[in-house]
Amino acid sequence: MIDRAYLSLLATDDFLPGILVLAESLRKSGTRIPLQVLVTENVSTATHAELARQGIERKVIEAIPVPEGRTVRESRWIHIYSKLRIFEQVQFRKAVYLDADMIVCSNIDELFDHPPMSAVNAGGRLWVHSHWTGLNGGLLVIEPSRELFDRMLGQIGILDDRGEGDQGFLNSFFPDWPERAELHLDHRFNQLHLFLDAHRLRFGYRVPPALGLPEHPKRIKIIHYITGRKPWTDLEATRRKIRRNRWFQPELAGALQLWLDCYDGLRTSQPD
């Protein structure tokens, strides 16, 4: 059994740029803990080839379909329940799961010292989202277990996922999570990019100017680019958004620039 690993999921070719940046940001953080990407069977051979060329370890998994009768808001949610397969990766004693639309700003190995199912109530500290009391599934500290995974499989389609796919399922499966203070990670570990400036004004959190900088108590460690429009969806539109928001939403602009800088560095380092 391998002691520790970072895990992520790639269930569509469209998220390849996200995985590449996530992997590169982990490298820049200085971690020596490996990243393994779980890849569903529908992902193309071209995407597999790019993952291999970038030195990203991958494991093909069988997709878990959305329960019958449930609807998905976007096509990217079709394989969203496949994330639950992180719990069956028992080749690892402990794992930290990261969504493919995240970037790691500095070393986060300390997360492995936290108990399983540690996560962030991302956005829930803002008064406009005070009704958000559950965990955000973008970052999870877990101890894989076949018994736990089998119990989850048995509850798919039975437990209410609250229209949120795997995240809603997990909040129903672990209903006491909101009251488990020891499982609540600092919000620096999962900052939703749309609310970065609000968190700066209210709590002092700051986007770092570059990846891999030394630790700072208010510097964000992980940025989570939520919503269906990702930084890579339209690169020129992302650049325009940075220019447009540089003065009015500087933390948002900084977060988008951080992602672009990492992605552009990957592109220029790739052979023709």
Secondary structure, DSSP 8 states (H G I E B T S, - for coil): -EEEEEEEEE-SGGGHHHHHHHHHHHHHTT--S-EEEEEETTS-HHHHHHHHHTT-EEEEE------TT---SSGGGTTGGGGGGGGG-TTEEEEEEE-TTEEE-S--GGGGGS-TTEEE-TTTTSGGGTT--S-EEEEEEE---HHHHHHHHHHTTTS--TTSTHHHHHHHHSTTGGG-GGGB--GGGSEEGGGHHHHHHHH--B--SSTT----TTB-SEEE--SS--TTTSHHHHHHHHHHHTTTSHHHHHHHHHHHHHHHHHHHHS--
